[in-house]
Amino acid sequence: MSDTSSLPFLPFALPEIGEEEIAEVVDALRSGWVTTGPKTRRFEADFSAFLAGESGHAQEFHSIAINSATAGLHLALEALGIGPGDEVITTTHTFTASAEVARYLGADVKLVDIDPATLCIDPAAFEAAITPRTKAVVPVHYAGLAADMPRIGAIARRHGIRVVEDAAHALPTTCGGRLVGTLDSDVTVFSFYANKTMTTGEGGMLVTRDAAIAARAQVMRLHGINRDAFDRFTAKVPSWYYEIVAPGFKYNLTDIAAALGIHQLRRVRDFQVRRQQLADLYDRLLADLPVICPPRPAGGDLHAWHLYVIRLTDDAAIGRDALIEALYAAGIGCSVHYIPLHLHPYWRERYGLRSEDFPHSQRAYERMLSLPLYTRMTDADVFRVADSLRAALRG
């Protein structure tokens, strides 16, 4: 075991920003167009082309850039007509954004447990929770591993339920050989937050094949205005007139952020390869420790490896909280994904939730922690984390 006492702090996450991204941001600043404009349009077109892949049918996909994945989920449910009296089902084992967007619209949330093997929403629990009020489901692709979308989609179709994928962790994840974002869901929403597999600092992308959903989201993204500012301010004839057709939101992505996204998207497959290498190294180094390493995708699918989440086994010498403290003492940042929603006061009190209602999420939460995983890490960094884990777990 190597001595890590004199090493600098190893953060939980860092973005990888290259010279191309920097140059594109500078170009946006110099252009004078810094809010939603030509670079955002280009980023949206590039994203549709990325999803289309070799088929070349980018026009199949409507990609709408927004300032967060939370905004995208809100826009998606609004466009689907979700409102008071409706129910939206999602997993308890997620960040609150997956659920809170339904409350924005006055709908109720039904939380369900996870599959203990994948840590994604349990399709059987989803089906058991359906009532006549259920109008949508929000499956979460946890840590970069795809949820069981064939089963979820089949259940949703049988019951006439709309599907909005929370793909905040899932670029470029595949499911059944198909890229998440190209599945048969109504809407897919990606996140480009600072620690995600690609970043625009803050930001996200709403993707749909449905032109009506796209049109509604496009209008609601910016105050319910029926014309984009870019169209109005770049027209060669006076075109100052616009109309408010709905009480919309302020969810647009800026050109400064989109400038980052243009080049991050070009690198996202290389990012996935490096994340995969780091995850493989973690798996090898942790194999003899009292931990459960993250699940792998079936059938040769891609895992985006947004997170590397381990779970302590029952014979671990110390508990999760003590282990986090030991890692921090060794100069290593880590986190927990997530404190399940059923433990938070708002969700617990509003819906009378109990830990025993979600045994798989509760058990996973009590034993899990997320280790550093990002493309700027070196193999030596992974060895350092593994050494520190070994020292803490073996006392």
DODREN-273418 format. One line per 8 residues: their letters; for each residue x, y, z of C-alpha. Coordinates in nm, 3 decimals, decimal comma. Layout:
<rs>
A) X/Y/Z; ...
</rs>
This chain:
<rs>
MSDTSSLP) 0,000/0,000/0,000; 0,137/0,342/-0,096; 0,159/0,643/0,135; -0,112/0,895/0,041; -0,069/1,134/0,333; 0,124/1,397/0,136; -0,083/1,381/-0,181; -0,321/1,662/-0,284
FLPFALPE) -0,694/1,622/-0,232; -0,856/1,407/-0,500; -1,199/1,559/-0,574; -1,509/1,355/-0,638; -1,558/1,501/-0,988; -1,390/1,740/-1,231; -1,495/1,833/-1,586; -1,258/1,792/-1,878
IGEEEIAE) -1,257/2,115/-2,080; -1,029/2,137/-2,384; -0,893/2,417/-2,599; -1,169/2,364/-2,856; -1,437/2,436/-2,598; -1,251/2,742/-2,475; -1,207/2,877/-2,828; -1,577/2,823/-2,906
VVDALRSG) -1,680/3,009/-2,589; -1,446/3,295/-2,679; -1,599/3,303/-3,028; -1,945/3,331/-2,872; -1,831/3,617/-2,651; -1,674/3,801/-2,941; -1,978/3,747/-3,163; -2,196/3,959/-2,939
WVTTGPKT) -2,457/3,682/-2,928; -2,427/3,528/-2,582; -2,781/3,414/-2,504; -2,984/3,158/-2,703; -2,881/3,196/-3,066; -2,676/3,037/-3,346; -2,454/2,819/-3,129; -2,754/2,679/-2,944
RRFEADFS) -2,917/2,600/-3,280; -2,596/2,428/-3,391; -2,572/2,229/-3,067; -2,933/2,113/-3,103; -2,874/2,007/-3,464; -2,553/1,827/-3,367; -2,733/1,645/-3,088; -3,007/1,523/-3,321
AFLAGESG) -2,740/1,406/-3,566; -2,555/1,227/-3,284; -2,870/1,038/-3,192; -2,944/0,959/-3,555; -2,595/0,811/-3,595; -2,518/0,637/-3,917; -2,883/0,645/-4,028; -2,845/1,014/-4,107
HAQEFHSI) -3,210/1,079/-4,020; -3,149/1,361/-3,773; -3,484/1,514/-3,869; -3,652/1,227/-3,680; -3,538/1,384/-3,355; -3,634/1,718/-3,206; -3,357/1,826/-2,969; -3,437/2,126/-2,751
AINSATAG) -3,158/2,276/-2,539; -3,259/2,387/-2,191; -3,080/2,528/-1,888; -3,113/2,210/-1,678; -3,246/1,857/-1,694; -3,497/1,962/-1,428; -3,632/2,218/-1,674; -3,650/1,948/-1,940
LHLALEAL) -3,848/1,711/-1,719; -4,086/1,993/-1,628; -4,135/2,089/-1,993; -4,189/1,725/-2,089; -4,464/1,663/-1,834; -4,627/1,998/-1,913; -4,630/1,917/-2,284; -4,795/1,583/-2,206
GIGPGDEV) -5,075/1,764/-2,025; -4,993/1,640/-1,675; -5,180/1,842/-1,412; -5,389/1,839/-1,096; -5,554/1,504/-1,025; -5,291/1,311/-1,219; -5,024/1,078/-1,079; -4,666/1,036/-1,199
ITTTHTFT) -4,467/0,728/-1,096; -4,091/0,736/-1,044; -3,830/0,567/-0,828; -3,755/0,673/-0,472; -3,385/0,620/-0,545; -3,312/0,938/-0,737; -3,248/1,308/-0,701; -3,558/1,505/-0,612
ASAEVARY) -3,581/1,667/-0,959; -3,717/1,342/-1,104; -4,023/1,379/-0,883; -4,060/1,746/-0,798; -4,145/1,848/-1,155; -4,479/1,669/-1,124; -4,556/1,877/-0,816; -4,482/2,196/-1,013
LGADVKLV) -4,782/2,100/-1,226; -5,008/2,009/-0,935; -4,987/1,635/-1,000; -4,914/1,375/-0,732; -4,608/1,152/-0,721; -4,610/0,778/-0,655; -4,266/0,655/-0,549; -4,165/0,292/-0,602
DIDPATLC) -3,870/0,072/-0,510; -3,570/-0,029/-0,718; -3,444/-0,357/-0,855; -3,170/-0,449/-0,603; -2,946/-0,581/-0,880; -2,950/-0,277/-1,110; -3,055/0,000/-0,866; -3,292/0,122/-1,140
IDPAAFEA) -3,671/0,138/-1,105; -3,830/-0,205/-1,060; -4,074/-0,263/-1,349; -4,292/-0,489/-1,133; -4,314/-0,221/-0,863; -4,406/0,032/-1,133; -4,691/-0,183/-1,260; -4,818/-0,256/-0,909
AITPRTKA) -4,836/0,116/-0,834; -5,053/0,207/-1,135; -5,397/0,352/-1,059; -5,663/0,510/-1,283; -5,496/0,846/-1,208; -5,152/0,737/-1,338; -5,065/0,937/-1,648; -4,684/0,912/-1,673
VVPVHYAG) -4,378/0,725/-1,552; -4,029/0,871/-1,515; -3,773/0,587/-1,520; -3,422/0,688/-1,412; -3,113/0,535/-1,576; -2,915/0,511/-1,253; -2,541/0,590/-1,260; -2,530/0,540/-1,637
LAADMPRI) -2,689/0,192/-1,653; -3,010/0,170/-1,855; -3,332/0,083/-1,677; -3,529/-0,212/-1,816; -3,697/-0,004/-2,084; -3,846/-0,295/-2,283; -4,048/-0,405/-1,978; -4,127/-0,051/-1,866
GAIARRHG) -4,238/0,048/-2,215; -4,457/-0,260/-2,253; -4,627/-0,195/-1,917; -4,679/0,170/-2,005; -4,836/0,086/-2,341; -5,075/-0,165/-2,185; -5,200/0,097/-1,942; -5,192/0,403/-2,170
IRVVEDAA) -4,916/0,572/-1,968; -4,668/0,821/-2,113; -4,295/0,761/-2,064; -4,043/1,037/-1,987; -3,690/0,902/-1,942; -3,469/1,074/-1,687; -3,143/1,020/-1,871; -2,941/1,267/-1,664
HALPTTCG) -2,677/0,996/-1,611; -2,711/0,820/-1,943; -2,508/0,966/-2,229; -2,405/0,757/-2,421; -2,586/0,462/-2,260; -2,742/0,194/-2,479; -3,038/-0,034/-2,412; -3,090/-0,337/-2,633
GRLVGTLD) -2,824/-0,198/-2,866; -3,007/0,134/-2,908; -2,882/0,464/-2,776; -3,085/0,608/-2,492; -3,268/0,899/-2,654; -3,369/0,685/-2,952; -3,596/0,442/-2,766; -3,974/0,432/-2,795
SDVTVFSF) -4,045/0,673/-2,508; -4,237/0,997/-2,545; -3,950/1,216/-2,422; -3,592/1,169/-2,304; -3,411/1,432/-2,097; -3,033/1,456/-2,058; -2,826/1,659/-1,811; -2,507/1,853/-1,882
YANKTMTT) -2,441/1,959/-1,523; -2,077/2,005/-1,424; -2,018/1,646/-1,307; -2,204/1,466/-1,586; -2,049/1,262/-1,868; -2,037/1,580/-2,077; -2,100/1,932/-1,953; -2,215/2,279/-2,046
GEGGMLVT) -2,172/2,394/-1,685; -2,547/2,398/-1,635; -2,777/2,269/-1,903; -2,964/1,981/-2,059; -3,141/1,854/-2,369; -3,501/1,747/-2,422; -3,539/1,496/-2,704; -3,857/1,370/-2,867
RDAAIAAR) -3,980/1,236/-3,199; -4,321/1,391/-3,141; -4,349/1,722/-3,326; -4,639/1,842/-3,109; -4,445/1,780/-2,786; -4,143/1,955/-2,935; -4,348/2,256/-3,045; -4,504/2,295/-2,701
AQVMRLHG) -4,170/2,259/-2,522; -4,011/2,509/-2,761; -4,274/2,771/-2,680; -4,282/2,703/-2,305; -3,902/2,708/-2,283; -3,905/3,088/-2,317; -4,205/3,258/-2,157; -4,465/3,111/-2,393
INRDAFDR) -4,343/3,339/-2,676; -4,441/3,217/-3,020; -4,111/3,324/-3,182; -3,750/3,277/-3,071; -3,552/3,592/-2,998; -3,289/3,471/-3,243; -3,544/3,475/-3,525; -3,681/3,815/-3,427
FTAKVPSW) -3,348/3,989/-3,379; -3,170/3,853/-3,686; -3,447/3,907/-3,941; -3,358/4,135/-4,234; -3,694/4,313/-4,209; -3,855/4,459/-3,896; -3,996/4,167/-3,694; -4,034/4,299/-3,346
YYEIVAPG) -4,385/4,164/-3,302; -4,449/3,849/-3,100; -4,734/3,696/-2,900; -4,751/3,523/-2,564; -4,953/3,210/-2,629; -4,908/3,044/-2,286; -4,768/3,125/-1,939; -4,425/2,981/-2,008
FKYNLTDI) -4,097/2,951/-1,824; -3,737/3,081/-1,850; -3,558/2,761/-1,942; -3,344/2,850/-2,244; -2,976/2,754/-2,280; -2,727/3,030/-2,359; -2,489/3,030/-2,653; -2,198/3,047/-2,409
AAALGIHQ) -2,307/2,716/-2,259; -2,393/2,566/-2,599; -2,042/2,651/-2,718; -1,909/2,410/-2,458; -2,165/2,148/-2,556; -2,076/2,150/-2,925; -1,728/2,015/-2,851; -1,814/1,810/-2,543
LRRVRDFQ) -2,060/1,614/-2,757; -1,786/1,535/-3,009; -1,579/1,386/-2,728; -1,852/1,202/-2,538; -1,776/0,860/-2,685; -1,407/0,898/-2,600; -1,512/1,008/-2,252; -1,716/0,688/-2,219
VRRQQLAD) -1,420/0,474/-2,320; -1,201/0,632/-2,053; -1,473/0,604/-1,789; -1,512/0,238/-1,881; -1,136/0,183/-1,840; -1,143/0,344/-1,495; -1,447/0,137/-1,393; -1,277/-0,182/-1,512
LYDRLLAD) -0,967/-0,094/-1,308; -1,179/-0,027/-0,999; -1,351/-0,364/-1,044; -1,015/-0,542/-1,057; -0,863/-0,361/-0,760; -1,168/-0,396/-0,536; -1,243/-0,760/-0,617; -1,115/-0,897/-0,284
LPVICPPR) -1,272/-0,629/-0,065; -1,607/-0,659/0,120; -1,789/-0,446/-0,136; -2,038/-0,503/-0,417; -1,913/-0,337/-0,733; -2,161/-0,169/-0,971; -2,377/-0,386/-1,196; -2,280/-0,425/-1,559
PAGGDLHA) -2,514/-0,395/-1,856; -2,645/-0,707/-2,026; -2,595/-0,811/-2,384; -2,298/-0,592/-2,468; -2,480/-0,264/-2,402; -2,290/0,052/-2,308; -2,281/0,187/-1,954; -2,211/0,562/-1,948
WHLYVIRL) -2,032/0,533/-1,611; -2,149/0,866/-1,477; -2,104/0,718/-1,128; -1,910/0,432/-0,975; -2,123/0,325/-0,679; -2,008/0,053/-0,440; -2,210/-0,110/-0,164; -2,057/-0,252/0,155
TDDAAIGR) -2,129/-0,614/0,233; -2,251/-0,721/0,576; -1,903/-0,839/0,677; -1,735/-0,501/0,619; -1,538/-0,393/0,926; -1,684/-0,041/0,931; -2,003/0,126/0,821; -2,061/0,355/0,524
DALIEALY) -2,044/0,684/0,716; -1,718/0,590/0,889; -1,573/0,483/0,555; -1,657/0,819/0,397; -1,484/0,993/0,688; -1,178/0,772/0,646; -1,159/0,847/0,274; -1,186/1,220/0,335
AAGIGCSV) -0,911/1,192/0,596; -0,701/1,027/0,325; -0,770/1,320/0,091; -1,031/1,152/-0,129; -1,368/1,303/-0,214; -1,672/1,081/-0,240; -2,049/1,111/-0,222; -2,374/0,918/-0,179
HYIPLHLH) -2,625/0,873/-0,463; -2,882/0,907/-0,329; -3,051/0,979/-0,002; -3,379/0,821/-0,118; -3,676/1,051/-0,154; -3,878/0,858/0,103; -3,633/0,978/0,371; -3,669/1,348/0,293
PYWRERYG) -3,918/1,542/0,506; -4,123/1,682/0,218; -4,186/1,351/0,042; -4,209/1,148/0,362; -4,466/1,376/0,522; -4,672/1,454/0,215; -4,727/1,090/0,123; -4,684/0,917/0,459
LRSEDFPH) -4,384/0,717/0,337; -4,199/0,459/0,548; -3,855/0,307/0,498; -4,003/-0,042/0,509; -4,207/0,042/0,198; -3,882/0,062/-0,001; -3,658/-0,217/0,135; -3,423/-0,240/-0,162
SQRAYERM) -3,357/0,133/-0,187; -3,322/0,162/0,191; -3,074/-0,125/0,215; -2,870/0,006/-0,080; -2,863/0,359/0,062; -2,734/0,245/0,401; -2,438/0,068/0,242; -2,350/0,274/-0,068
LSLPLYTR) -2,100/0,540/-0,160; -1,986/0,684/-0,491; -1,614/0,685/-0,560; -1,437/0,944/-0,778; -1,481/0,869/-1,149; -1,399/1,123/-1,418; -1,187/1,133/-1,731; -0,912/1,350/-1,582
MTDADVFR) -0,834/1,077/-1,330; -0,519/0,873/-1,384; -0,477/0,503/-1,319; -0,260/0,606/-1,024; -0,557/0,795/-0,881; -0,767/0,478/-0,894; -0,489/0,281/-0,722; -0,481/0,550/-0,454
VADSLRAA) -0,856/0,525/-0,394; -0,836/0,146/-0,382; -0,543/0,156/-0,137; -0,731/0,396/0,090; -1,043/0,179/0,076; -0,838/-0,128/0,161; -0,674/0,044/0,457; -1,006/0,167/0,595
LRG) -1,194/-0,159/0,545; -0,920/-0,373/0,695; -0,855/-0,140/0,986
</rs>
